[in-house]
Structures are given as C-alpha cells and as structure tokens.
Amino acid sequence: MILSMTGFGRAEGVFEGKKISIDIKSLNSKSFDLNIKIPLRYKEKEFEVRKILNDRIIRGKVDCYINIENLEETNDVKINRSLIDSYMNELKNIASDGPDFEYLKMAVRLPDAITSRPDELGEGEWEALAKIVNTAVDKFQDFRKTEGNILHEELERNIKNIDKSLAEVVPYEQVRIDAVKERYMKILKEFENVDETRFYQEMAYFTEKLDIQEEKVRLSQHLKYYSEVMENEDFNGKKLGFISQEIGREINTLGSKANHSEIQKLVVMMKDDLEKIKEQTLNVL
C-alpha cells in the first residue's frame, strides 16, 4: 500500500475553557525530522507528544504547531517582578542613560517576564491534549492515503509504460543482427582467402555481445517486483527506491547494447518514465 510522505492534518478541542488547536504537516525526508512548537503550559509533555508523532508518522520532515486559546476571562496572568527587576538592572548596566520606563518596556518583552501558567497540568487536560494530537494525526494519515492513491496510479502507469516499451523492442532484435551480418558479408566479398570458420566465430562473439535477452528478463522481473511491493508492503518507499535503481541499471545496459536507432528511441522513452518513477518514489513513505 502506498502512503505519501506529504500530509496535512488539523484538529481542535475545548477543555475547561481552553481551545486547543493542532496543525501537522509534512514533506518528504530520508528520516523522521520533527519541528514542534508547543505552548509553555504543555512543555512538560513535549516528549510524549513527540513519541506519538514519531510512532505514527514514521518518516518525513514534519512541522507540528500546538496553540492554546482561553475562551473565558481569567486572572491567570502572573508578573514575575523579581525577573523583570533583574532584566532592568542588566539593561541599565548596558545603557545607563535611558529612563526606567523604557527599560521596563523592554524587560516585559523578555522571556518569562509575564506568564499565563497558573497551575500544574492535570491528567485530564493531558488526556484531552493527547486525544486531539491523535485526531490530528488521523486526519493527517487520511491525507497521506489520498495522496498515496494518486501516487500509486502514476507509478503504476509509468511502470506499465516501461513494460510496453520493452515489449516493442522484440521486433528489432533480429533485424539489427541481420543488418550487421549483411554489412560484414559485403565487406568480406572485397577480400580473398577469408577464413570462414574464424569469420563465423567472430560473428558468434559479436552476436553474443549484442544479445539483450538477459537484460530483458531481469528488467521485466524488476518491473513486476516493483508493482508487487507497491501492492503488498507497507512503508515501502525506501525499498521501491532500491528497485528503481535496479530498473535503471538494466535500461542502461539495454541502451549500451542496442545498436539500433529504434531500440535507442525506446530506451530513451524508458528512461523518461524511470525518471518520473524515481521522482515520485522519493515522496513514498
């Protein structure tokens, strides 16, 4: 099953007059790379929130924004007078020619001068927060599935295109060898006392070098394997990336042995489809 690394999910909830909203979004990445912004009130639960996101999102460059808004009027604001005094004294030491009011305006903007954390975070509020986080992840995963279905269709179409191009190579295989034989036979007629046994040995060697049967078989197997992994394995992005590299090796070898303009054209078409596959595979979870 294909899941996209690109995703977005949003969830909201209310707990005891507080509105909690969570946004999660992600882009593709080789590993799990989380950037989280969490209110000071919930800072002590950051590790637990990170674990939920890590366990469920698995991989991607993830941004998570948690916001809290008081819906009711409260007197929760606390002014840290001692900290503000300390800030002001330090500011005066740096620049002693300003009025105290100016220092006060600067001091109240500094970290923790004014807080709105009146009490300890209760278990009920943490449970409410965790539920909203999981709801946001659920919506995020739904987005990933939708994007994954689109990716699946595109990848399957490109795999089929390569398979179709591979089938179109067959009519030109014998034609190119016959053309080489005919060219060499014309050249031989210009010479006398040619060792025909040696000539046919050389032709057999040259024909073997042009043989692309093994490459065709391996390429066909890789294409089939790619489709099977897409259908039957979860979190398969890295594995699909490895298989696409093997597909590329066989296409390149096919091109180096082509020795025919029509086969070269088909190889170029295969490479074009493969580039699309590699680009799309980078976004598969």
NORURNOR-V707693 format. One record per residue. N is the residue number from 1. PHI is phi in radians with two decimals (NA if undefined). PSI is psi in radians with two decimals (999 if undefined). D_FIRST is the distance of its C-alpha to the first C-alpha in whole Angstrom. Layout:
BEGIN
N:PHI:PSI:D_FIRST  N:PHI:PSI:D_FIRST
END
This chain:
BEGIN
1:NA:2.32:0  2:-1.60:2.24:4  3:-2.13:2.40:7  4:-1.42:2.57:10  5:-1.35:-0.37:13  6:-1.34:2.28:15  7:-2.80:2.86:16  8:-2.64:2.40:19  9:-2.59:2.47:20  10:-2.39:2.41:24  11:-2.52:2.61:25  12:-2.34:2.72:29  13:-2.80:2.84:31  14:-2.13:2.33:35  15:-2.40:2.01:37  16:0.83:0.91:41  17:1.41:0.12:41  18:-2.01:2.25:39  19:-1.66:2.10:36  20:-1.89:2.19:33  21:-2.20:2.44:30  22:-2.31:2.24:27  23:-2.05:2.31:25  24:-2.23:2.27:22  25:-2.48:2.71:21  26:-2.60:2.73:19  27:-2.20:3.03:19  28:-1.27:2.56:17  29:-2.77:2.74:19  30:-1.27:-0.35:19  31:-2.45:-2.99:19  32:-1.58:1.98:20  33:-2.17:1.81:23  34:-1.87:2.25:24  35:-2.01:2.06:27  36:-2.17:2.37:28  37:-2.05:2.08:31  38:-2.31:2.40:33  39:-1.05:2.69:36  40:-0.99:-0.60:39  41:-1.05:-0.60:39  42:-1.79:0.18:35  43:-1.04:-0.61:36  44:-1.18:-0.32:36  45:-1.79:0.22:33  46:-1.06:-0.71:31  47:-1.05:-0.77:30  48:-1.12:-0.69:28  49:-1.12:-0.76:27  50:-1.04:-0.69:25  51:-1.15:-0.72:24  52:-1.04:-0.82:22  53:-1.16:-0.74:20  54:-1.12:-0.81:20  55:-1.13:-0.58:18  56:-1.73:-0.55:16  57:-1.52:-0.52:15  58:1.30:-1.05:15  59:-2.62:2.61:15  60:2.34:2.82:17  61:-1.57:1.83:21  62:-1.91:2.34:21  63:-1.99:2.24:24  64:-2.20:2.16:25  65:-2.06:2.11:28  66:-1.96:2.18:30  67:-2.15:2.58:33  68:-2.26:2.40:36  69:-2.37:2.24:39  70:-1.37:2.15:42  71:-1.56:-0.27:42  72:-2.07:2.65:46  73:-1.23:2.29:49  74:-2.35:2.87:49  75:-1.94:0.75:52  76:-1.43:-0.19:49  77:-1.19:2.30:50  78:-2.14:2.30:52  79:-1.76:2.11:54  80:-1.51:1.52:54  81:-1.07:-0.77:58  82:-1.12:-0.66:58  83:-1.20:-0.70:55  84:-1.12:-0.73:56  85:-1.04:-0.73:60  86:-1.12:-0.75:58  87:-1.03:-0.80:56  88:-1.11:-0.71:60  89:-1.09:-0.71:62  90:-1.17:-0.70:59  91:-1.13:-0.67:59  92:-1.12:-0.65:63  93:-1.14:-0.56:63  94:-1.33:-0.80:61  95:-2.43:1.78:63  96:-1.57:0.07:66  97:-1.75:0.15:68  98:-1.80:2.78:66  99:-1.26:2.68:66  100:-1.01:-0.61:65  101:-1.06:-0.68:63  102:-1.15:-0.71:61  103:-1.12:-0.66:60  104:-1.10:-0.75:59  105:-1.05:-0.67:57  106:-1.29:-0.68:55  107:-1.14:-0.71:55  108:-1.21:-0.25:53  109:-1.53:-0.18:50  110:-1.40:2.78:49  111:-0.94:2.35:47  112:1.15:0.17:47  113:-1.15:-0.74:51  114:-2.21:2.19:50  115:-2.20:2.85:47  116:-2.30:0.90:46  117:-2.13:1.43:45  118:-1.36:-0.42:47  119:-2.58:3.03:46  120:-1.26:2.63:43  121:-1.28:2.08:40  122:-1.40:2.83:40  123:-1.11:-0.64:37  124:-1.10:-0.70:37  125:-1.22:-0.66:36  126:-1.12:-0.71:33  127:-1.09:-0.68:32  128:-1.14:-0.74:32  129:-1.09:-0.80:30  130:-1.08:-0.66:27  131:-1.12:-0.73:26  132:-1.18:-0.69:26  133:-1.03:-0.82:24  134:-1.16:-0.61:22  135:-1.14:-0.73:22  136:-1.09:-0.70:21  137:-1.16:-0.66:18  138:-1.02:-0.80:17  139:-1.18:-0.64:18  140:-1.06:-0.76:16  141:-1.18:-0.62:13  142:-1.08:-0.70:13  143:-1.09:-0.76:14  144:-1.06:-0.70:11  145:-1.14:-0.75:9  146:-1.08:-0.83:11  147:-1.11:-0.62:12  148:-1.12:-0.66:8  149:-1.11:-0.68:9  150:-1.15:-0.76:12  151:-1.06:-0.74:11  152:-1.02:-0.80:8  153:-1.09:-0.75:12  154:-1.17:-0.77:14  155:-1.12:-0.76:12  156:-1.09:-0.68:12  157:-1.12:-0.73:16  158:-1.23:-0.63:17  159:-1.09:-0.76:16  160:-1.14:-0.61:18  161:-1.10:-0.74:21  162:-1.14:-0.74:21  163:-1.09:-0.69:21  164:-1.15:-0.77:24  165:-1.09:-0.65:26  166:-1.10:-0.71:26  167:-1.13:-0.56:27  168:-1.32:-0.17:30  169:-1.24:-0.57:31  170:-0.89:-0.85:33  171:-1.07:-0.36:36  172:-1.65:-0.14:37  173:-1.09:-0.95:37  174:-1.26:-0.57:40  175:-1.00:-0.79:42  176:-1.17:-0.65:41  177:-1.22:-0.72:43  178:-1.07:-0.67:46  179:-1.13:-0.68:47  180:-1.16:-0.77:47  181:-1.04:-0.81:49  182:-1.09:-0.70:51  183:-1.13:-0.76:52  184:-1.22:-0.60:53  185:-1.11:-0.69:55  186:-1.11:-0.70:57  187:-1.16:-0.68:57  188:-1.14:-0.54:59  189:-1.11:-0.33:61  190:-1.45:-0.13:63  191:-2.03:2.75:64  192:-1.95:2.81:66  193:0.96:0.86:66  194:-1.51:2.32:62  195:-1.36:1.77:61  196:-1.13:-0.61:59  197:-1.06:-0.83:57  198:-1.11:-0.64:56  199:-1.08:-0.81:55  200:-1.25:-0.47:52  201:-1.13:-0.76:51  202:-1.15:-0.67:50  203:-1.13:-0.68:49  204:-1.12:-0.71:47  205:-1.12:-0.76:46  206:-1.16:-0.70:45  207:-1.12:-0.66:43  208:-1.15:-0.67:41  209:-1.13:-0.52:40  210:-1.50:-0.19:39  211:-1.13:2.25:37  212:-2.07:0.28:33  213:-1.07:-0.79:32  214:-1.11:-0.73:30  215:-1.10:-0.70:28  216:-1.11:-0.76:27  217:-1.12:-0.82:26  218:-1.13:-0.72:24  219:-1.09:-0.76:22  220:-1.07:-0.70:21  221:-1.15:-0.73:20  222:-1.10:-0.72:18  223:-1.10:-0.74:16  224:-1.14:-0.74:15  225:-1.13:-0.69:14  226:-1.01:-0.83:12  227:-1.12:-0.69:10  228:-1.12:-0.74:10  229:-1.15:-0.69:8  230:-1.01:-0.74:6  231:-1.37:-0.63:5  232:-1.99:-0.18:6  233:-2.10:2.47:6  234:-1.60:2.74:5  235:0.85:0.93:8  236:-1.80:0.20:8  237:-1.03:-0.83:10  238:-1.12:-0.71:13  239:-1.14:-0.73:13  240:-1.10:-0.60:12  241:-1.09:-0.73:15  242:-1.14:-0.73:17  243:-1.14:-0.68:16  244:-1.11:-0.55:17  245:-1.14:-0.70:20  246:-1.17:-0.67:21  247:-1.03:-0.75:20  248:-1.08:-0.70:23  249:-1.09:-0.74:25  250:-1.20:-0.67:26  251:-1.14:-0.72:26  252:-1.11:-0.74:29  253:-1.13:-0.69:30  254:-1.04:-0.73:30  255:-1.17:-0.68:32  256:-1.21:-0.42:35  257:-1.73:-0.06:36  258:-0.97:-1.02:35  259:0.95:0.58:39  260:-2.75:2.31:39  261:-1.08:-0.68:38  262:-1.21:-0.67:36  263:-1.15:-0.67:34  264:-1.07:-0.68:34  265:-1.09:-0.74:33  266:-1.14:-0.66:30  267:-1.10:-0.72:29  268:-1.07:-0.72:29  269:-1.12:-0.71:27  270:-1.08:-0.77:24  271:-1.11:-0.64:25  272:-1.10:-0.78:24  273:-1.17:-0.63:21  274:-1.15:-0.68:20  275:-1.06:-0.68:21  276:-1.13:-0.70:19  277:-1.10:-0.80:16  278:-1.08:-0.72:17  279:-1.13:-0.75:18  280:-1.25:-0.61:15  281:-1.12:-0.52:13  282:-1.05:-0.39:15  283:-1.77:0.16:14  284:-1.60:2.31:10  285:-1.14:999:10
END
